[in-house]
Amino acid sequence: MASVLSYESLVHAVAGAVGSMTAMTVFFPLDTARLRLQVDEKRKSKTTHMVLLEIIKEEGLLAPYRGWFPVISSLCCSNFVYFYTFNSLKAVWVKGQHSTTAKDLVVGFVAGVVNVLLTTPLWVVNTRLKLQGAKFRNEDIVPTNYNGIIDAFHQIIRDEGILALWNGTFPSLLLVFNPAIQFMFYEGLKRQLLKKRMKLSSVDVFIIGAIAKAIATTVTYPLQTVQSILRFGHHRLNPENRTLGSLRNILYLLHQRVSRPHLEKH
């Protein structure tokens, strides 16, 4: 119990939260472009800079930063929960012994599951707030109208039921492998470098972190697209014209994204 409530776990959690907030603030416009491309697949511009230029031209200079506060709040909570759980579980399991890649993977997976179950409602709300007021190309997307975080929670619970706050939980649980894979590669690369030197430089940490994240993101990106659509929850399914919200639509969405380019060519 002392390991779970330790000062070291708290420091790791705060550092992880602050670091992620800083990084997200710097690269927030890129995340805005990513979300638009994932949800609005009929957008003709496919490159990041062209999407951002369209958003600024159509919605204003500050549009790429729309939804910054709810996203940062969710990210802060999410990373605090993840890093605290990860380091607490690692401290309890390892107990002064040398960790292994397999243990890092298991601990990362469990920490990710805890994080998803606790923070998914925050991500559902911030996804909708971030896309509110967007100029969509896809006519199947139903616009939202919320007056802030609290009102978004209220409207979702009132109109869609409380379980709608956990839209996208299944793909999110599958995406737990993203940080788990990231930490596995990160810890593995770090251990290899520490065999050759006493201490890692900030450049070393940055490089191995970037490599680990790139691998994890590439492997799980299709599920990230489905996760964004389900969290948004205002994207109708053709041809039934139903609103998304059920987990059984995951395979349909994946098939739709794969087959659309082929159909457009014909």
N, C-alpha and C positions, 0 to 999 in steps of 0.2 A: 504493500500500500504506500510505503514511503517513497518508492521509486516512481509510482504514478503521480504523486503529489509533490515531486521534487522540484527544486528551484531550476535545475538544469532543463527539465521538460518544459517548464514555463518559458525559459529564455529561448529555447528552440521554437516554441509556438509563436511567441511574439516576433522573433526575428523572421520566421517564415511568413507571418502575416504582413509585417511592414515591408519586407522585400517584394512580396507579390503585389502589394498595393502600389509601390513605387514603379515597378515594371509595367503594370497595367495602365497606370496614368500616362506614362511615356508613350506606350504603344496602343492606346485606346482607339485612335482612328483606324488602325489596322484591324482591330477586333470588330469594329463597326462594319467595315467592308466585308470581313469574313462572314459575319452573321447575315448580312444582306444577301450575299451570294448563296449561302446555305438555304435560307428560307424562300427567297424569290428567285427560283431557278430560271424564270423567263427573262431575266435581265440580260440584255445583249452584251453589255460590257463585262468582260470576265477578268480583266486585270485589276489589281488593287488600286493603282493610281487613277485609272479611268473611273472606277466605281466611286472613289472619294471625290473626284472632280464633279461627277454627276450629283452626288449628295449635296456638296457645297453650293452648286449652281441652282439646284431645285429647292433646297430646304434651308439654306443659310450657312454662314461661315462656321457657326458653332454646332451645326447638326452632327458632325462626326463625334462630338463629345456628348450627345444626348444620352441620358440615362447613366451618366458617370457616377453619381452618388449611390444609387441602389446597387450598381455593379461592384463598386469599391467596397461597400458595406458587406455585400454577400461574399466577396472574395476574401475580405478580412476575416469574417467568421469561419468561412470554409477552410482557409489555410491554417487558422489557429486550431480548429478542431483536428484537422489532418495531422499537422506536425506534432501537436500535443499527444494525440493518440499513438502516432508512430513511435515517437521517442520514449513514451511511457511503456508501451508494449515491448519495445526493444530492450529497455533497461531491465524489465521484469524477466524476459526470456533469456537474454544473454548473460546477465549477472556477472560482469567482469571478464567473461570469456571472449575469444575472438569471434566476431560475427561471420556468417557465411552468406553467399549470394542467395541461397535457398531460403534462409531465415529472413533476409531482407525482403524477398518477394512475398512471403507469407504475411509478415508484419505490415508491409505496404498495402496488401490486399485487404486485410482486416481493417486497417485504419481508413482505407477508402470507402468500405462498406458503411462504417459508422458515419463518416462524413456525408455520404449520399443521403442516408436515411434522415439525418438531422437537418441538412441545409438545402435539400431540393426545393422546398417551398420558396426560399429566398431567390433561387435561380429562376424559377418559373415567373415570379413577379418581375425580376429585373430584366428578363428577356423580353417580356411584353412592354415594359416601360421604355426599353431601349429602341424598340421597333415602332413605338407609337408616333404617329405623324409622318412615317416614312412614305415615300412615293413608290408604291409597288407597281411592278409590271404585270404581275400575275393577278388576274381578276378573281381567282378562287380564294384569295386572302381576304379575310374579314377584318377591317380595322378595329382597333381598341380605343377606348376613351376613359382613361383613369386620371384621377387628380392626386397622384402621389402614391407612395408605397402602401400606406394604410388603406386608402380607397381601393387600390388594386386587390389587396387581400380580401376586403369586404365584398367587392363585386364578384370576384372569382368564387368565393364560398357561397354567395347568394345565388348566382346564376348557374354555376356549374357543379356545386357541391364541394365539400372540403377535400375530397380525394383528388380533385383537379389540381390541387397544390402539389401533388406528387406526380403530375404528368411527366413522362419521360424517365421514370425511376428505373425501369428495366434496362434500357440502353445505358443509363447512368451507372447502373451496377456492373454492366459489362465493361463500361469504360473505366471502372476501377483498375483494370489492368493497365491503363495508361500511366498513372503515377507509380503503380507497382513495377511496371516494366522500366519506367524512368529511374526509379530508385535502385532497381536491381543493376542496371547498367552503370548508373552513377557510382554506386558503392563498389561495384566490381572494378571499374576503371580507376577509382581512387585508391583501392587496395593495391592495384598493380603499380601505380605511380609511387606509392609510399614504400614499396619494396626497393625502389631505386634512389629515393631521397628521404630526408628526415621530415620535411615539411612541404606542403603544397602552397604555391603562390596563388594570388587572386586570379591570375591569368589561367593557371592550371584548372582551378575550380570552375571558372567561367567556361572554358573549352569543354571539359568533360560534362558539365551540366547541359550545355547546348547540344552536344552529341547525343546524350541520353534522351533529352526532350524531343529532338528531331526524330529519333527512332520510334519512340512511343507514339508521337503524334501521327506519323506516317502509317503506322500499323492500325491505329484505331480511328482514323479520320472519317470513314464512311458512317460509323456509328455516331460520331459527333454531329454530323449533318442531320441524322434522324432525331437525335436528342434535341437539337435546336428547334426543329419543326414541332415536335410533341410538346415541348415547353411553351412555345408560342400559342399552340392550341386553337388558333383561329385560321386554320388552313384547311379548306374543304377538300374532301376526297372525290375524285371523278371516277365513274360517272354518277355515283349515287348522290353526290353533292352533300355528303355528310361532313360534319366537323370532326377533325382529328381529336383524339383524346384517349383512345384505347391502345393498349400495348400490342394487340394483334396486328396493328397496322405497320409494324416495323419492317416485316418482310416485304409488304406491299411498297413501302417507301423506298427501300433499297432497290427493288426491282424497277420501280418507276424511274429512279435516278440513273440506273444502268441502261435502261431501254430508251430513254428520251433522246439522247444524241443519235442513236441509230434511226429512230422514227423521223427525226428532223431532217436527216440526210435524204430520206425518201419522200 
